[in-house]
Amino acid sequence: MPIWEFPFNFDFIQRPDWIRPGTRVVNELDLGRALERWIVERTFGWLGRCRRLSKDYEQNPASSEAFVCLAMTRLMARRLAT
């Protein structure tokens, strides 16, 4: 049975007056920031698959940066190959 055939009243979803005063309503700017954050978190997830980057083993920050570049190069090469 589709939701529009239920005997319930769903008007409260369309009315913003049920929201408590002081509650933030998500707008387009917040949605854009959430999408950017999702892209960054997804990239960190991909980098976390590399064993050497899953923990901070390196003593020198330059070598950590080099391994991040190496991991992203490997990821992009695989993307281009498929």
Secondary structure, DSSP 8 states (H G I E B T S, - for coil): --GGGSSS--HHHH-GGGS-TT-----HHHHHHHHHHHHHHHHHHHHHTSHHHHTT--SSHHHHHHHHHHHHHHHHHHHHH-
